[in-house]
Amino acid sequence: MRVIKEAIAGTLESSDLLVKVAPSDTGRLDIVIQSEVIKQFGKQIKRVVTDTLDKLSVSEGSIVIEDKGALDCVIRARVQAAVLRGSDSDEADWGKLS
Amino acid sequence: MKLRRSMLFVPGDNAAALSTAFVYKPDSIMFDLEDAVSPREKDSARLLVFQALRHPAYQEIETVVRINGLNTEFGLKDLEAAVRGGVDVVRLPKTDSADEIHELEAHVVRIEKACGRLVGDTKLMAAIESASGVVNAVAIATASPRMIAIAIAGFDYLVDMHTKRSGGSEPELFYARAAVLHAARAAHIDAFDVVYGDVNDDEGFLREVTIARQLGFDGKSLIHPRQVELLHRAYAPTPQEVEHARRVLAAAETAHHNGLGVVALDGKMIDPPVIEEAEMVLQRAEAS
């Protein structure tokens, strides 16, 4: 799945996160994560984000995340929503969203 | 027998609510993709609910998803997310006829087969929100063996009836409540009463719970977590009712042991409906 336009999903409310995606200028996948709990859960958040992007076959793009203490399931959902909104596909492939 | 006193609405686009709703221990949690979610957030909410359904915290509680109507651009997508996410019950809003349940069931079967779920695993319930729905309540309640409950939704119904809530004994809702209850009883499924919108008015809420309970509703749809405990307390049997239920079951056990079909307790006959009622009393007492 390719990110072809800028898109956002989520909010900056507590227990949520804001995900911004944009096409890559460099052809790389750049992930930036800011979180109030980065010291405790930074690695876990990064793992959930990269795993979610892997399943969606997103290999390039800019992914910026501002986390407000979201659970893993919320992180997965918001990353998926932002990528789907910014991609060239408007139909969900549920096998890749599991 | 599944206890269904409280069905707590959780807006499908509210991450904080989805992350915490289980701690309030309602009997069922209903993730709402319909009225609580704005059209531009439907896609994101659908994914949130899909992921929440798979969270370990929601494996121990009955989950319900209120999808958008199948006549909208969102309904089928919501249904895909709910069934594939493993929801226990799909709630169809604004149900006017049995045909709508048949259509819903056909789509559920298709999705269950496509995602490898056991066919028949996903249960259904309908919300009645119009005069047509009330008139067709029996047909709706009996439209499928998957049906587990039917609910009356007051706001849209009263608009359809050209009236509004009056408070007090609510005569404007009496016919609809009675019709939905009779449909539920004829179909042997549960019945849910309307939501009470003023979350700060405990007195009004409890007055309405008393009416619903006395009429025979199994439970009530709730829009705020603080209503869960209030409702459970109101539905809790009194110590006298619990003691009587225990004596009924003990008498029935003795009769069974002695090979007797019926037995009397305090001069009153103990038969299967009385035993069933006693079991329900003890179940409610245990859960309260």
Interface residues (C-beta under 8 A of the other chain):
Chain A: A9 G10 T11 E13 S14 S15 D16 L17 A70 L71 C73 V74 R76 A77 R78 Q80 A81 L84 R85 A92 W94 L97 S98
Chain B: A15 A16 L18 S19 T20 D43 S44 L47 L48 F50 Q51 A52 R54 H55 K77 E80 A81 R84 C115
